[in-house]
Amino acid sequence: MITAMNSSWEPAVFILAGGKSTRMGADKAFVALNGRTLLARALDLGRSFTSSVYIVGNRERFSPFAPAVDDIFADCGPLGGIHAALRTSRHDLNVMLAVDLPFVSLALLQFLVTRAKNATSMVTVPRAAAGLQPLCAVYRPEFADLAETALRAGRYKIDALFDPVRTQIITEEELETAGFSGRVFRNLNTPQDVAEACG
């Protein structure tokens, strides 16, 4: 359990690094892109934004790099990671960021959190060409209750839990107006993806 913090008003960043990385053939977190691991890139990004940065993944593997949070519901995919993060967090606004999204910028995180602060939504999530981006989104703690109910029922699709009334969707047009391309959500799943990203 992460110790409760006085700065609950400050956003937290949780890096989701617990995936199996089957298509990559190696732990994605430690795959290098232009000489730096995806985990190092995500940690640097998070720390440039807030002092409250955590890794969601195997505590033994990741605790040398940052405070780490183990899944409560093991092997349930990203929803399990989001649930564990929110159950642990003492922050009102929690950025979930997949470790394999190396093109997300500090400016984008600032934009998402500003939008979340100015709304009462439980989730603030961007939409890009491929659809909603729940692994680069801002969650309030109460989402953990919905996640836990779904996990106990064996339902792991994150988007299905987004209540239309309590979810703020940032459209692709809004992102573009703010200066963000949908390409920032490009994730790296295979060695070929990494090679192309280096090119």
Secondary structure as GFF3:
##gff-version 3
##sequence-region A 1 199
A	DSSP	beta_strand	12	16	.	.	.	ID=ss1
A	DSSP	three_ten_helix	28	30	.	.	.	ID=ss2
A	DSSP	beta_strand	32	33	.	.	.	ID=ss3
A	DSSP	beta_strand	36	37	.	.	.	ID=ss4
A	DSSP	alpha_helix	38	49	.	.	.	ID=ss5
A	DSSP	beta_strand	53	56	.	.	.	ID=ss6
A	DSSP	alpha_helix	59	62	.	.	.	ID=ss7
A	DSSP	beta_strand	68	69	.	.	.	ID=ss8
A	DSSP	alpha_helix	78	88	.	.	.	ID=ss9
A	DSSP	beta_strand	94	98	.	.	.	ID=ss10
A	DSSP	alpha_helix	106	117	.	.	.	ID=ss11
A	DSSP	beta_strand	123	128	.	.	.	ID=ss12
A	DSSP	beta_strand	131	132	.	.	.	ID=ss13
A	DSSP	beta_strand	136	139	.	.	.	ID=ss14
A	DSSP	alpha_helix	143	152	.	.	.	ID=ss15
A	DSSP	three_ten_helix	159	161	.	.	.	ID=ss16
A	DSSP	beta_strand	167	170	.	.	.	ID=ss17
A	DSSP	alpha_helix	172	177	.	.	.	ID=ss18
A	DSSP	three_ten_helix	182	185	.	.	.	ID=ss19
A	DSSP	alpha_helix	191	198	.	.	.	ID=ss20
###
